[in-house]
Amino acid sequence: MDVGETRTEEDYLFDSGSDLGAEHVGHLESLLDDPTTRWLEGTGIGPGHHCLEIGAGSGSIARWLAERVVPGGRVVATDVATEQIARHPGVEIHRGDITEGVPPGGPFDLIHARLVLTHLPQRERVLTELVRALAPGGWLVLGELTPRPPRVLAAPRSSDRELFERMQHLSMDVVSPAGGISFQWGAEVPDRMAREGLEEVRATEWSRTNVGGDHGCLLHRNLNLQADAPLRAAGATEEELARYRELMLDPGFTAWFYQFVCTRGRRPV
Ligand SMILES: C[S@@+](CC[C@H](N)C(=O)[O-])C[C@H]1O[C@@H](n2cnc3c(N)ncnc32)[C@H](O)[C@@H]1O
């Protein structure tokens, strides 16, 4: 069922309700669901637990959680754009902006958000509110991208390496910060959780090489297309954008460029 009808997307650079947005979320799931669920498993989530999935995207993690907490438990899956969240037993879909408050249904035994707080200028206040919404012994799990620089391992032309680095620079150092995104946040989360009084704070980091045409490169191509206007405004030329988008489809290109850090902490019992 849909609960609530508030929708504000002004702080979010990408629109997950669009076709490109749906593709974007699909690539994230293919890349990150495996490391995410391995880290979630360590919380001991099980039947009867109440969960909150924030910025659910198409809801793959909400469904994974529901399969573990039903019977007796449920998952509130919230997003500013709920069109992509597939219906599933045990999942309650809630349309809302997390910066305007935690959805009803708490306290929660587990709250998870992946690549959401990193987009929000209000991320520190949101984290404080999420900690307050945890049940005693409940877990907060946040997945974010870390700021390590990408590394090209193979490219069809030597100029492609420079192009890749320039496009990463424009995306990560110019366009993303202007859109309110922080790539430092992932590294700050463990300390922020500890300051909020969470215990058993631990983080895991995951990375893999990406080859033109695979989910990692297609995700970069997709983000580049979604950020077309701000990238041009930041100085990217027509030729650079066209070559970059071609490169992301070329199996002759390989790079390290995703470092995903997933942190969990537990409210004292
Ligand atoms: C990068 S996508 C990640 C989707 C999903 N968590 C995943 O990792 O597959 C960010 C998601 O957060 C949602 N979002 C952005 N700002 C939000 C806000 N203020 N409140 C709730 N959801 C938000 C977007 O609509 C989008 O679905």
The ligand as a Gaussian input file, in Angstrom:
#p B3LYP/6-31G(d) Opt

LIG

0 1
 C       21.319000       6.611000      -6.247000
 S       19.660000       6.089000      -6.027000
 C       19.898000       4.622000      -5.060000
 C       18.713000       3.690000      -5.097000
 C       18.852000       2.449000      -4.214000
 N       19.062000       2.816000      -2.822000
 C       19.996000       1.582000      -4.695000
 O       21.104000       1.721000      -4.169000
 O       19.774000       0.763000      -5.621000
 C       19.051000       7.217000      -4.771000
 C       17.589000       6.974000      -4.425000
 O       17.236000       7.856000      -3.343000
 C       16.020000       8.509000      -3.657000
 N       16.040000       9.800000      -2.950000
 C       16.740000      10.909000      -3.273000
 N       16.517000      11.897000      -2.389000
 C       15.661000      11.374000      -1.459000
 C       15.046000      11.911000      -0.286000
 N       15.286000      13.166000       0.090000
 N       14.214000      11.124000       0.438000
 C       13.981000       9.819000       0.035000
 N       14.525000       9.275000      -1.067000
 C       15.361000      10.033000      -1.812000
 C       16.013000       8.623000      -5.169000
 O       14.717000       8.796000      -5.691000
 C       16.637000       7.296000      -5.569000
 O       15.687000       6.247000      -5.690000

